[in-house]
Amino acid sequence: MDVLNNLAFGFSHALTLQNLMFCAIGCTVGTLVGLLPGLGPLATISLLLPLTYSIPTTGALIMLAGIYYGAQYGDSVSAITMKIPHASSIVACIDGYQMTLKGQTGLALFTAGFSSFIGGTVAILVLSFLAPSLGEVAFLFGPADYVAMMLVGFVCVSFVTTGSLLNGLAMCMIGVLLGTIGTDVNSGAQRFTMDLPFLADGVGIVSIALGCFGIAEITKNLDSREERSPFNGKINLIPTWSEFKRIIPSALRGSVVGSFLGILPGGGPTIAQFAAYALDKKVSKYKDEIGSGVIEGVAGQAAADEAAARTSFIPLMSIGIPENAVMALMLAAFIIKGIQPGPNMIASHPELFWGLVASMWIGNVFLLVLNVPLVRYWLSVFKIPYSVLFPSILFFCCIGTYSVNNNMEDIYITAAFGFLGYMFMKLELDAAPLMLGFILGPMLEENFRRALLLSRGSFGIFFSRPISGSLMALIAVFITWQVVAFVFRAHKRRSLGASPAPEPVALAE
């Protein structure tokens, strides 16, 4: 009953005309940010942060939060329709774009929007009922535990890639190597920069994502020399009841995965989408079809993306630790307003905490309206020939890349990865594991070094701790299972190849 009373208290603050306006502005701006290739919530919140000085505290934080989780709603649109993702919609390119090529753009967008609504609802329930105590879960994970968790992600790459396991692991390792480019945090030495100053800060994820997916896909379409437009037909949004029944289980699984990973520092929407997609490829009733353009490949990752965006507020507000760059900006917004997030925040500022939680319920409804019934209007601009559309897409790719650091070199890097992504397509290599390796690689290196410092160079720390030891055992079981399955398949192929040919039947004279 205390939670219900607190939510009622929060709605009394969130439902004021002023806060409703700020919530609507945040959700709308976030959706537009998600639609534009390359421009993410980090850059938008950075630009709007100075405006919070002149906006009331609750309204300012509601607006910034709406931009963040609103962008998670909208970023699937460009990934599904044009294969141009943000960091948190990379997995949407796999099945979502395949559905677009099949003429199921409306169904894919409805699935993403409706699943995001489910993910947001589940995450808000978690945030409402468990935020005061659930933030402490993050304290249970040490550096060794994070290393083990990331290694689990690497060995599960076979569930993310649409090709062979070996190709997926190879692409993943390429991503890890790309993540090492730049200045070493510990020693200050520059690694793999080829004495180029603009590589001192490393390669940006926006450049890799837009290059390997967006520009590479445009190049592939131009190479086919076919006049095409994915949006030249009617966009049907409402799925059948049988399709609804396929959306809900995947969305619920993704919601649970995203809610959990959103709590952990270093988790968040980007990793949650990969984890949810891998889980669906393992347990879904239609797991053999995932990767070829099916609903489950869109629903699970979209729900996990949105759920992780909401629950990432738990470590920020309950223990004062931002789990990603966007949450660091939100922490700055709290501090600007004279509020220190932490264990005492709920007791000291209940109207702010519960008002923000209640505004997420309201924002979830706003976003459902913006991204499902109105999606045909969002896409009406794309009902033009592809030969006219692709220069505009390239322009927005360049603007999105440039806007991150205001650096022309980033555009050249994006073009280089566009060529590399095109070569991957020609070689039938999937770029999604590369992105997974690039995202997890730096965090793996940082936590690996930290764990060895704590253990004074002993690798036993990865096996002696309960969490990391259990995850290492899971990795061993997974690898053993994969090896046994490979040997069994090879033996079966040899048996079929060595079986004697049937004797010819003599014809009766």
C-alpha positions in Angstrom: 0.0 0.0 0.0 2.9 2.4 0.6 3.9 2.1 -3.0 0.4 2.9 -4.2 0.2 5.9 -1.9 3.6 7.1 -3.1 2.5 6.7 -6.7 -0.7 8.7 -6.0 1.5 11.3 -4.4 3.8 11.3 -7.5 0.8 11.6 -9.9 -0.4 14.7 -8.0 2.8 16.4 -9.0 3.3 14.9 -12.5 -0.3 15.7 -13.6 0.1 19.4 -13.2 -0.3 21.3 -16.5 3.3 22.5 -16.4 4.8 19.1 -15.8 2.6 17.5 -18.4 3.8 20.0 -20.9 7.5 19.3 -20.1 6.8 15.6 -20.3 5.2 16.0 -23.8 8.1 18.2 -25.0 10.7 15.6 -23.8 8.9 12.7 -25.4 8.4 14.5 -28.7 12.0 15.8 -28.8 13.3 12.3 -27.9 11.3 10.7 -30.6 12.6 13.1 -33.2 16.2 12.5 -31.9 15.6 8.8 -32.4 14.4 9.3 -35.9 17.5 11.3 -37.0 20.5 9.1 -37.8 23.5 9.7 -35.5 21.9 12.3 -33.3 21.4 10.6 -29.9 20.0 11.6 -26.5 23.6 12.3 -25.2 24.1 15.1 -27.7 20.6 16.5 -27.2 20.7 16.5 -23.4 24.1 18.1 -23.6 22.7 21.0 -25.7 19.6 21.4 -23.6 21.3 21.1 -20.2 21.9 24.9 -19.8 18.2 25.5 -20.2 17.5 23.7 -17.0 18.7 26.7 -15.1 15.5 28.6 -16.0 13.1 25.6 -15.7 11.6 24.4 -12.4 13.4 21.4 -10.9 10.8 18.7 -11.4 9.8 19.9 -14.9 13.4 20.1 -16.0 14.2 16.5 -14.9 11.0 15.2 -16.3 11.8 16.8 -19.7 15.4 15.4 -19.8 14.2 11.9 -18.8 11.6 12.1 -21.5 14.2 12.9 -24.1 16.3 9.9 -23.0 13.6 7.2 -22.9 11.8 8.8 -25.8 14.9 8.4 -28.0 14.8 4.7 -27.2 11.3 4.6 -28.7 12.2 6.5 -31.8 15.6 5.1 -32.7 14.1 1.8 -34.0 12.4 3.7 -36.9 15.6 4.6 -38.8 17.1 1.1 -38.0 14.0 -0.7 -39.3 13.3 1.4 -42.3 16.8 2.4 -43.5 19.1 0.1 -41.6 20.7 3.2 -40.0 20.9 2.5 -36.3 21.7 4.3 -33.1 23.9 2.5 -30.5 20.7 1.1 -28.8 19.0 -0.1 -32.0 21.8 -2.0 -33.7 20.0 -5.4 -33.2 16.8 -3.9 -34.7 18.6 -3.8 -38.1 18.8 -7.6 -38.2 15.2 -8.6 -38.4 13.6 -5.2 -38.6 15.2 -4.3 -41.9 14.5 -7.8 -43.3 10.8 -7.2 -42.5 11.0 -3.9 -44.4 12.4 -5.7 -47.4 9.5 -8.1 -47.2 7.0 -5.2 -47.3 6.2 -5.5 -43.5 7.5 -2.1 -42.5 4.3 -1.2 -40.6 4.2 -4.5 -38.7 7.8 -4.1 -37.7 7.3 -0.6 -36.5 4.1 -1.5 -34.6 6.0 -4.4 -33.0 8.8 -2.1 -31.9 6.5 0.5 -30.5 4.2 -1.9 -28.7 7.1 -3.9 -27.3 8.7 -0.7 -26.1 5.5 0.1 -24.3 5.5 -3.3 -22.6 9.2 -2.9 -21.7 8.6 0.5 -20.3 5.6 -0.6 -18.3 7.5 -3.6 -16.7 10.5 -1.4 -16.0 8.4 1.3 -14.3 6.8 -1.4 -12.1 10.3 -2.5 -11.1 11.3 1.1 -10.5 8.2 1.8 -8.4 8.3 -1.3 -6.2 12.0 -2.2 -5.9 14.0 1.1 -6.5 14.7 1.7 -2.7 16.4 -1.7 -2.3 17.2 -2.9 -5.9 20.0 -0.4 -6.4 22.0 -2.4 -3.9 22.2 -5.3 -6.3 24.9 -3.3 -8.2 27.1 -3.4 -5.2 27.2 -7.2 -5.3 29.1 -7.1 -8.6 32.8 -6.7 -8.5 35.3 -6.3 -11.4 35.8 -10.1 -11.7 32.0 -10.5 -11.9 31.7 -8.0 -14.7 34.5 -9.7 -16.6 32.7 -13.1 -16.4 29.4 -11.5 -17.4 31.0 -9.9 -20.5 32.7 -13.2 -21.4 29.3 -14.8 -21.3 28.2 -12.2 -23.8 31.1 -13.2 -26.1 30.5 -16.9 -26.0 26.8 -16.3 -26.7 27.7 -14.4 -29.9 26.5 -17.4 -31.9 22.9 -16.4 -30.9 23.4 -12.9 -32.2 25.1 -13.5 -35.5 23.2 -14.7 -38.5 26.2 -16.6 -39.9 28.5 -19.3 -38.4 29.8 -19.3 -34.9 33.4 -19.0 -36.1 32.6 -16.0 -38.2 30.7 -14.4 -35.4 33.5 -14.8 -32.9 36.0 -13.5 -35.5 33.8 -10.4 -36.0 33.5 -10.0 -32.2 37.3 -10.0 -31.8 37.7 -7.4 -34.5 35.3 -5.2 -32.5 37.3 -5.8 -29.4 40.5 -4.7 -31.2 38.8 -1.6 -32.6 37.8 -0.7 -29.0 41.5 -0.6 -28.0 42.3 2.2 -30.4 43.0 5.4 -28.6 44.7 6.5 -25.3 45.3 3.9 -22.7 43.5 5.0 -19.5 46.1 3.6 -17.1 49.4 4.5 -18.8 48.4 7.4 -21.1 50.1 5.7 -24.0 48.4 5.9 -27.4 47.6 2.6 -29.0 47.0 1.8 -32.7 46.5 5.5 -33.6 49.1 5.5 -36.4 50.2 8.9 -35.1 46.9 10.4 -36.2 45.8 13.0 -33.5 42.1 12.5 -34.1 42.4 8.8 -33.1 43.7 9.7 -29.7 40.2 9.5 -28.3 39.4 6.3 -30.1 36.8 5.5 -32.7 33.3 6.6 -32.0 30.5 4.1 -31.9 28.3 6.4 -34.0 30.9 6.3 -36.8 31.0 2.5 -36.8 27.3 2.1 -36.5 26.4 4.5 -39.3 29.3 3.2 -41.5 28.9 -0.6 -41.1 25.1 -0.5 -41.3 23.8 2.8 -42.9 26.3 3.7 -45.5 27.1 0.0 -46.3 23.4 -0.7 -46.9 23.1 2.3 -49.2 26.1 1.2 -51.2 24.7 -2.3 -51.4 21.4 -1.0 -52.7 23.1 1.3 -55.3 25.2 -1.6 -56.4 22.1 -3.6 -57.2 21.1 -0.9 -59.7 17.4 -1.4 -58.9 15.0 1.5 -58.4 13.4 0.8 -55.1 11.7 2.5 -52.1 10.6 0.5 -49.1 7.7 2.8 -48.5 6.0 3.0 -51.8 3.1 0.8 -50.6 0.5 1.1 -47.9 1.8 0.8 -44.4 -0.3 -1.7 -42.4 0.2 -1.3 -38.7 -2.3 -3.5 -37.0 -1.1 -7.1 -36.6 -3.4 -10.2 -36.5 -4.2 -11.9 -33.2 -1.8 -14.7 -34.0 0.9 -12.1 -34.5 0.0 -10.4 -31.3 0.5 -13.7 -29.5 4.0 -13.9 -30.9 4.9 -10.4 -29.8 3.9 -10.6 -26.2 6.2 -13.5 -25.0 9.3 -12.0 -26.6 8.4 -8.6 -25.3 8.0 -9.9 -21.7 11.3 -11.8 -21.9 13.1 -8.7 -23.2 11.5 -6.6 -20.5 12.9 -8.8 -17.8 16.4 -8.9 -19.3 16.4 -5.1 -19.9 15.1 -4.4 -16.4 17.9 -6.4 -14.9 20.8 -5.1 -17.1 19.6 -1.5 -16.7 20.4 -1.7 -13.0 24.0 -2.8 -13.5 26.7 -0.2 -14.1 28.0 -0.7 -17.6 24.8 -2.4 -18.7 22.1 -0.2 -20.2 20.1 -0.4 -23.4 22.9 -1.2 -25.8 23.9 -4.4 -24.1 20.3 -5.3 -23.1 19.2 -5.5 -26.8 22.0 -8.0 -27.6 21.1 -10.1 -24.5 17.4 -10.2 -25.2 18.0 -11.1 -28.9 20.4 -13.9 -27.8 17.8 -15.2 -25.3 15.1 -15.2 -28.0 17.3 -17.2 -30.4 17.7 -19.7 -27.6 14.2 -20.2 -26.1 11.7 -18.7 -28.6 9.3 -21.1 -30.3 10.4 -19.5 -33.6 14.1 -19.4 -32.8 15.1 -21.0 -36.2 13.4 -18.2 -38.1 15.0 -15.3 -36.1 17.5 -13.5 -38.3 15.4 -13.8 -41.4 12.9 -11.1 -40.6 10.4 -12.2 -38.0 8.5 -10.4 -35.2 10.4 -12.0 -32.3 13.7 -10.5 -33.6 12.2 -7.0 -33.2 10.0 -7.4 -30.1 12.5 -8.7 -27.6 15.2 -6.2 -28.3 12.8 -3.3 -28.4 11.3 -4.2 -25.0 14.8 -4.7 -23.5 16.0 -1.4 -24.9 13.2 0.6 -23.3 13.2 -1.4 -20.0 16.9 -0.8 -19.6 16.5 2.9 -20.3 14.0 3.2 -17.4 15.7 1.0 -14.8 19.1 2.8 -15.4 17.6 5.5 -13.2 17.7 3.1 -10.2 21.5 3.2 -9.5 21.5 7.0 -10.3 18.7 7.9 -7.8 19.2 5.2 -5.2 23.0 5.1 -4.8 24.1 8.1 -6.8 26.1 6.2 -9.4 25.5 6.9 -13.1 25.7 3.8 -15.2 26.3 5.5 -18.6 27.1 8.8 -20.2 23.5 9.9 -20.4 23.0 9.1 -16.7 26.1 11.2 -16.0 24.4 14.2 -17.6 21.3 13.5 -15.6 23.5 13.5 -12.5 24.8 16.9 -13.6 21.2 18.1 -14.0 20.4 17.0 -10.4 23.5 18.7 -9.1 22.7 21.9 -11.0 19.3 21.9 -9.2 21.0 21.4 -5.8 20.0 17.8 -5.4 22.5 15.0 -4.6 21.2 11.6 -5.8 21.8 8.8 -3.3 20.3 6.7 -0.6 18.7 9.7 1.1 17.1 11.1 -2.0 13.8 9.3 -1.7 13.4 10.5 1.8 14.7 14.0 1.2 12.9 14.7 -2.1 9.9 12.4 -2.3 8.0 14.7 -4.6 10.8 14.7 -7.1 11.5 10.9 -7.1 7.8 9.8 -7.2 6.9 12.7 -9.6 9.6 11.5 -12.0 8.4 7.9 -11.7 4.8 8.9 -12.3 5.8 11.0 -15.3 7.3 7.9 -16.8 3.9 6.2 -16.8 2.5 9.3 -18.5 5.4 9.5 -21.0 4.9 5.8 -21.8 1.4 6.6 -23.0 2.6 9.7 -24.9 5.2 7.6 -26.7 2.8 4.9 -27.6 0.6 7.5 -29.3 3.5 9.1 -31.0 5.1 5.9 -32.3 2.2 3.7 -33.3 -0.8 5.6 -34.7 1.3 8.4 -36.0 4.1 6.3 -37.5 2.6 6.5 -41.0 2.9 10.3 -40.8 6.5 10.0 -39.6 7.3 7.9 -42.7 5.3 9.9 -45.3 8.5 11.9 -46.1 10.2 8.7 -47.3 7.6 7.9 -50.0 10.0 9.1 -52.6 12.3 7.2 -55.0 15.4 5.7 -53.5 17.6 7.5 -56.0 16.4 10.8 -54.5 16.2 9.5 -50.9 19.8 8.2 -50.5 21.6 11.5 -50.8 19.4 12.8 -48.0 20.2 9.8 -45.9 23.9 10.3 -46.5 23.6 14.0 -45.5 21.9 13.1 -42.2 24.6 10.5 -41.6 27.3 13.1 -42.0 25.4 15.6 -39.9 24.8 13.0 -37.1 28.5 12.0 -37.1 29.8 15.5 -37.1 27.4 16.6 -34.3 29.0 14.3 -31.8 32.4 15.9 -31.6 32.2 18.7 -34.2 35.0 17.0 -36.0 35.4 16.5 -39.8 37.7 13.5 -39.3 34.7 11.6 -37.8 33.0 11.8 -41.2 36.1 10.3 -42.9 36.1 7.5 -40.3 32.4 6.8 -41.0 33.1 6.6 -44.7 35.9 4.2 -44.1 33.6 2.0 -42.0 31.0 2.3 -44.7 33.4 0.7 -47.2 34.4 -1.9 -44.6 30.7 -2.7 -43.9 30.1 -3.1 -47.6 33.0 -5.6 -47.8 31.5 -7.5 -44.9 28.2 -7.8 -46.8 30.0 -9.1 -49.9 31.8 -11.7 -47.7 28.5 -12.5 -46.0 29.9 -11.5 -42.5 27.5 -10.1 -39.9 28.5 -6.7 -38.4 26.3 -7.1 -35.3 28.9 -9.1 -33.4 31.5 -6.5 -34.3 29.4 -3.9 -32.5 29.0 -6.2 -29.5 32.8 -6.6 -29.3 33.4 -2.9 -29.7 30.9 -2.1 -26.9 32.1 -4.7 -24.4 35.8 -4.6 -25.2 36.9 -1.5 -23.3 34.7 -2.4 -20.3 36.2 -5.9 -20.4 39.8 -4.6 -20.4 39.1 -2.0 -17.6 37.5 -4.5 -15.3 40.0 -7.2 -16.1 42.9 -4.9 -15.1 41.0 -3.8 -12.0 40.3 -7.4 -10.9 44.0 -8.4 -11.3 45.1 -5.3 -9.3 42.7 -6.3 -6.5 44.0 -9.9 -6.5 47.7 -8.9 -7.0 47.9 -10.7 -10.3 46.1 -13.9 -9.3 43.6 -15.3 -11.9 41.9 -17.2 -9.1 39.7 -14.2 -8.4 37.6 -15.1 -11.5 36.8 -18.5 -10.0 36.7 -17.9 -6.3 33.9 -15.3 -6.2 30.4 -16.8 -6.2 29.0 -14.7 -9.1 32.1 -14.9 -11.4 32.7 -18.6 -10.6 29.1 -19.5 -11.5 29.3 -17.5 -14.8 32.7 -19.2 -15.6 31.1 -22.6 -15.0 28.3 -21.6 -17.3 30.8 -20.6 -20.0 32.5 -24.0 -19.7 29.2 -25.8 -20.0 28.3 -23.7 -23.1 31.6 -24.3 -24.8 31.5 -28.0 -24.0 28.0 -28.2 -25.4 29.0 -26.4 -28.6 32.0 -28.7 -29.1 30.0 -31.9 -28.5 27.3 -30.6 -30.9 29.9 -29.8 -33.6 31.6 -33.2 -33.2 28.2 -35.0 -33.4 27.2 -33.1 -36.6 30.6 -33.8 -38.2 30.3 -37.5 -37.3 26.8 -37.6 -38.7 28.0 -36.0 -42.0 30.8 -38.5 -42.3 28.4 -41.4 -41.6 26.1 -40.2 -44.4 29.0 -39.7 -46.8 30.4 -43.2 -46.1 27.2 -45.1 -46.4 27.3 -47.6 -49.3 25.4 -46.8 -52.4 22.3 -49.0 -52.9 22.8 -51.9 -55.2 21.1 -51.5 -58.6 17.9 -53.4 -59.1 18.2 -55.9 -61.9 15.5 -55.5 -64.5 13.4 -58.5 -65.3 14.0 -59.9 -68.7 
